[in-house]
Amino acid sequence: FELPLSMTAADDAPDKPKLDKLMGRQLRILVVDDNAVNLMVAGLMIRKYLPDTEITEANGGAVALDLLREQTFDLVLMDMVMPDIDGLQATQILRENFPKPVCDVPVLGLTASTNPVDRDKCLNAGMNEVLNKPLDEAQLVAQLSLLPWPVSVEVRP
């Protein structure tokens, strides 16, 4: 049995300094995936590098859109393929039908597909970037460090 997302060995772990600008910030991240193991592993990876992060989980696109209507998030990790509303549809709805600033929240797509056509579909749907599954720590940290984090994110006193 192989986990859909994997954590790399400690020796291969990315450098924390890349995330220095985010340390101590109270980030709110929505992780959307219909697989409970994927949700758990993504949460563990994020907390490893950003321990002050509040992570909310959604098991599908419809739940994610409801949460985005009710709460504010700094980032969404969105699985591409889900049974109810997939990540492509959910991202398009977010970008086209939600008010500012909610519609501008960064969305990182998650996909097990290595087909460049699927990556293009994610980007065309409005995702900022696409991460491959199994999720790699170095890839995740690199994308987190490159995102245009909002200045409104509160810094802990």
N, C-alpha and C positions, 0 to 999 in steps of 0.2 A: 504494500500500500504506500503510495507516494502522496505527500501533501501537495495540494495545488499551488501553494505558495511556499517558498523555502527561505530559511534564514541562512546566511552565509556563515562560515567559520569566523571566529573572533579575529584570527590573523588577517582575514580578508576584509574586515569591517572598514567602512569608510571613515575618514577623519571627521571628528566632531567639529573642528574649527569652521568647516563650511557652513555650519548651522549656527554659529555664534550670534548672528544678528537676530535669531529667533529664540535663543535661550532666555528663559525667564518670562517669556510672553505667554499670555493665556490664550493660546490658539484654540479654535473650535473647528474640528474636522469631521465631516460626514463621510463615512465609508459605506458604500452601497454595493452589495453582492448577495446573490441568492444562495451562496454556499457559506454555511456557518464556520467552517474551518478557514476559509479565505478571510472572513471578517475578523476572526480571532488573530490570525497570523499578521494581517495588516496592522491591527491595533497594537500588537506586541512590538512590531518593528517601529512604528511611530513613537510609541512610549519610550523605547530604548534611547532614542535620540532627542526626543522632545517630551520629557517626563511631565511637564506641566500642561500638556495638551488635553483638552476635553474631547473625547471621541464619542460620536453618536453613530450607531449602526442602523442601517436600513436593509431589509432583505429583498428589496425590489424597487423598481423605478417609481411606482405609484406612491409607495411609502416615502421615498426620498423627496418627491415633489411636495407631499403634504408637510414634511418636516421643513423644507425650504420656505414654505408659506408661513410657518409658525415661528421659526428660529433663524438666527443669523449664524452663518458659518464663514470661516476664512478660507476653506478649501473643501472640495468634494473629490473623493476617489470613487470613480464610477465604473462598474463592470460593464462591458460592452453587451454581453448576451445574458438576458434575464427573461423569465417566462411572461411576466405581466406587461410591463412597459420596459423595453430594453434601454440600455444606457444611451444609445443614439437618440431615441425618441425623447427620453427624459431630458437630455442635454438640449435638444432643439426646443422643447417646450420651455425650459428654463431661460434660454437665450431670447426667445421670441415673445414670450407671454408674461414674464415676471418683470416687475418694476426695477428701476435702478435703485440702489446699487446691487440688489440681489442677483439680477441677471448677469452681472459681471464677475461673480465669484469664480475663481480659478477651478477648472475641472480637469483632473487627470484621469484619462481613460485607462481601464485595466482589461487586457485581453490575452487569451492563451494563443491567439492566432499570430503567426509570424508572417502572414500574407500582407505585403505592402498595401494592397487594396483595402484591407480592413483598417489599417492605420489611417489611410486617407479618408475612409468613411467617418472615423472618429473625429478627425480634425475638421472635416466638412460639416459635421454635426455641431461644431462649436467647442469641442474639447481643446484645452490648451496644449496638451501633450498626451502621449500614450505610453504606458508602462506595460511590459510583457510579464505574463505569468509563466512560470513561477516568479513571483516578485523578488527582485534582487535588492538587497540593502543599499549597495552603492548607487544603483540606478535611482532608487527612491530618494536617497539623501541628495543626490545631484539635482533631481527635479525640484525637491523642496527648497534647495538653496537658490534656484534660479527663478522661482515664481515671483510675480510682482505683488508681494505682500502688502496689504493695505496699511496706510499710516494710522488708521483708526484702531488697530489692534492694541489693546491695553498692555502696558508693561507693569509687572507687579511692583509694588512699592518696596 
